[in-house]
Amino acid sequence: MTIAPPARGAIVIGGASGLGAATVRALHAAGRPVTIADRDADAARALAGELGERALAVEVDVTDDAQVGAALDAAAAHAPLEVVVCSAGIGWAERLAGRRGIHAADSFARVIGVNLTGSFHVLRHAARVLSATEPSDDGQHGVVVLTASIAAEDGQAGQVAYAASKAAVAGMALPAARDLAEHGVRVCAIAPGTFETPLLAGLPAPARAQLAASVPWPPRLGAPEEYASLVLEVVRNRMLNGAVLRLDGALRMPYEPRRSA
């Protein structure tokens, strides 16, 4: 009888809540040892405790390159690493010119620092760790999944910083995939639309209902489990590489001009 080799490991950066937590659960349910890396160490430990011995929690701030490198090393020590998912990010709403003046430089830099530079830290350490792992039978060493947003293409008023950061994340997918092809590492980005996440949970019920109704089909907010399902498909399907995959129910965010009083 042939015994199947143990499943290779995964790490989810930003894995303690929202899209990341759903991805952790899906990867774990698929039999993979999972490292939950998050700035909220308590939430990461709670999720790891719930999942059991194949789950490891580590604290990481994606703006700190050394912490990101240490998290990837911890994941590789936990289990031979094959899957790296980065879902860490922050939202921000600020107009270029508004009642409070022009867009602050420091808020723009912070959004870029977390969403873009943080993703780059994950990507570069993933390249280092994955390229050093033993390849599978077809020569693949691993796969990296970044998280962009439909704001990369459909940014709304007040989203200059957020849209710029997510457009840049989307822009990294293809050149990164080409850079890492010789190392047997694939790279994709997922661009979610409006999803049930902690970012939207704080909105008033009417605003959430309006967002849900704006999705052509299905007319609702996306479920984090649907994002996680797409991550699993990227991991499974070897021909998905260098792609930015919109996950949005055909939503295209409209321009809504400010009406005069």
C-alpha positions in Angstrom: 0.0 0.0 0.0 1.3 3.4 -1.0 1.3 6.0 1.9 0.6 9.5 0.8 3.2 12.0 1.9 2.1 14.5 4.6 0.5 17.7 3.4 2.9 20.6 3.1 2.5 23.6 5.3 0.9 27.0 4.8 1.2 30.4 6.4 -1.5 33.1 6.3 -0.3 36.6 7.1 -3.2 38.5 8.6 -4.7 35.1 9.5 -6.5 35.9 12.8 -9.7 37.5 11.4 -11.8 38.1 8.3 -10.6 36.7 5.0 -7.4 35.5 6.6 -9.1 33.5 9.3 -11.4 31.9 6.8 -8.4 30.9 4.7 -6.7 29.4 7.7 -9.7 27.3 8.4 -9.9 26.1 4.8 -6.3 25.2 4.6 -6.4 23.4 7.9 -9.5 21.5 6.9 -7.7 20.5 3.7 -5.1 18.8 5.9 -2.3 21.3 5.9 -0.4 22.4 9.0 -1.0 26.2 9.2 0.8 29.1 10.7 -1.4 32.0 11.7 0.6 35.2 11.6 -1.1 38.4 12.7 -0.4 41.6 14.5 -3.2 40.6 17.0 -1.2 37.8 18.7 -4.1 37.0 21.2 -6.5 36.4 18.3 -3.9 34.3 16.4 -3.3 32.1 19.5 -7.0 31.7 20.1 -7.6 30.5 16.6 -4.6 28.2 16.8 -5.9 26.7 20.1 -9.2 26.1 18.5 -7.7 24.3 15.5 -5.3 22.1 17.5 -1.7 20.8 17.1 -1.3 21.4 13.4 -1.8 25.1 13.9 0.9 27.6 15.0 0.4 31.3 16.0 3.1 33.9 15.5 2.9 37.7 16.0 3.9 39.8 13.0 3.7 43.4 11.9 4.0 43.4 8.1 5.7 46.8 8.1 8.6 45.2 10.0 10.6 43.3 7.5 12.6 41.4 10.2 9.3 40.2 11.8 8.0 39.0 8.5 11.2 37.1 7.8 11.0 35.5 11.3 7.3 34.5 10.7 8.2 32.8 7.5 11.1 31.0 9.1 8.8 29.8 12.0 6.3 28.5 9.5 9.0 26.6 7.6 10.2 25.1 10.9 6.6 24.1 11.7 6.1 22.2 8.5 7.8 22.1 5.0 6.2 25.3 3.5 4.3 25.3 0.2 1.6 28.0 0.5 2.0 31.7 1.5 -1.1 33.9 1.7 -0.9 37.6 2.5 -4.3 39.0 3.6 -3.0 41.7 6.0 -4.1 45.2 5.1 -5.9 48.3 6.3 -8.6 50.5 4.8 -8.6 54.3 4.6 -11.0 57.0 3.4 -9.7 60.5 2.8 -10.3 62.9 0.0 -7.5 64.8 -1.8 -9.2 68.0 -0.9 -12.0 68.3 1.7 -13.4 70.3 4.5 -10.3 69.5 6.6 -7.8 70.4 4.0 -5.7 68.4 1.6 -4.9 64.7 2.0 -2.4 64.1 4.8 1.0 62.8 3.7 1.4 60.5 6.8 -1.9 58.7 6.3 -1.0 58.0 2.6 2.4 56.7 3.7 0.8 54.4 6.3 -1.6 52.8 3.9 1.2 52.2 1.4 3.4 50.9 4.2 1.0 48.3 5.4 -0.8 47.3 2.2 2.0 47.5 -0.4 5.4 47.5 1.4 4.0 44.9 3.8 3.0 42.7 0.9 6.5 43.1 -0.6 8.1 42.0 2.7 5.9 38.9 2.6 6.7 38.3 -1.1 10.4 38.6 -0.8 10.7 36.3 2.2 8.3 33.8 0.6 10.7 33.8 -2.4 13.6 33.0 -0.1 11.9 30.3 1.9 9.9 28.6 -0.8 12.8 28.4 -3.3 14.8 26.5 -0.7 12.1 23.8 -0.1 12.1 20.4 -1.7 10.0 20.6 -4.9 6.9 18.4 -5.6 7.0 15.8 -8.3 6.2 18.4 -11.0 9.0 20.7 -9.8 6.8 23.3 -7.9 8.3 24.7 -4.8 5.3 26.7 -3.7 2.7 29.4 -4.3 2.1 32.9 -3.0 -1.3 34.5 -2.9 -1.5 38.3 -2.4 -4.6 40.3 -1.7 -5.4 43.2 -3.9 -8.9 44.8 -4.2 -11.3 45.8 -6.9 -10.4 49.4 -5.8 -7.2 48.8 -7.8 -9.4 49.4 -10.9 -12.5 51.0 -9.5 -11.3 53.3 -6.8 -13.9 55.6 -5.4 -13.7 59.1 -4.1 -11.7 59.1 -0.9 -9.7 56.0 -1.9 -6.6 57.5 -3.4 -4.3 55.9 -0.8 -6.1 52.6 -0.6 -6.6 52.2 -4.4 -2.9 53.1 -5.1 -1.7 50.5 -2.6 -4.0 47.8 -4.0 -3.2 48.7 -7.6 0.5 48.3 -6.8 -0.1 44.9 -5.1 -2.0 43.8 -8.3 0.9 45.1 -10.4 3.4 42.9 -8.5 1.7 39.6 -9.4 2.9 39.1 -13.0 6.5 40.3 -12.6 6.9 38.4 -9.4 5.6 35.2 -11.1 8.1 35.8 -13.9 10.9 36.4 -11.5 10.2 33.3 -9.6 9.3 30.9 -12.4 12.9 29.5 -12.5 12.5 28.7 -8.8 9.2 26.9 -9.3 7.2 29.4 -7.3 3.8 30.7 -8.6 2.3 34.1 -7.6 -1.3 35.3 -8.0 -3.3 38.1 -6.5 -7.0 38.0 -5.5 -9.0 41.2 -5.8 -12.1 40.9 -3.6 -15.1 43.2 -4.0 -17.3 44.0 -1.0 -17.0 41.2 1.6 -18.2 40.5 5.1 -15.0 41.6 7.0 -14.2 43.5 10.1 -13.6 46.5 7.8 -17.3 46.6 6.8 -18.7 45.4 10.1 -18.6 48.9 11.6 -20.8 50.4 8.9 -24.4 51.2 9.7 -26.9 48.6 8.6 -28.3 50.8 5.8 -24.9 51.4 4.3 -24.2 47.6 4.4 -27.5 46.9 2.7 -26.7 49.4 0.0 -23.4 47.8 -0.6 -24.9 44.4 -0.8 -27.7 45.6 -3.2 -25.1 47.1 -5.6 -23.6 43.6 -6.4 -25.2 42.4 -9.7 -25.2 38.7 -8.7 -25.4 37.4 -6.1 -26.9 40.6 -4.6 -25.1 40.4 -1.2 -21.7 40.9 0.4 -19.2 38.2 -0.3 -18.5 35.6 2.4 -14.9 35.2 3.6 -15.2 31.4 2.9 -15.6 32.3 -0.8 -12.3 34.1 -0.7 -10.8 31.1 1.0 -12.2 28.8 -1.6 -10.5 30.7 -4.3 -7.2 30.5 -2.4 -7.6 26.7 -2.4 -8.2 26.7 -6.2 -5.1 28.8 -6.8 -3.1 26.4 -4.7 -4.6 23.4 -6.6 -4.5 24.7 -10.2 -0.9 24.9 -11.4 -1.8 27.0 -14.5 -3.0 29.9 -12.3 0.1 32.1 -12.2 0.7 35.8 -12.6 -3.0 36.4 -12.6 -5.1 39.0 -10.7 -8.4 37.3 -10.0 -11.5 39.5 -9.4 -13.9 38.0 -6.9 -16.7 40.5 -6.9 -20.1 39.2 -8.3 -19.6 41.4 -11.4 -19.5 44.6 -9.2 -17.9 47.7 -10.7 -17.8 50.4 -8.2 -19.5 53.5 -9.6 -18.5 57.2 -9.5 -20.9 59.0 -7.2 -20.5 62.8 -7.7 -21.0 65.0 -4.7 -24.3 66.8 -4.9 -24.5 70.4 -4.0 -26.7 71.3 -1.0 
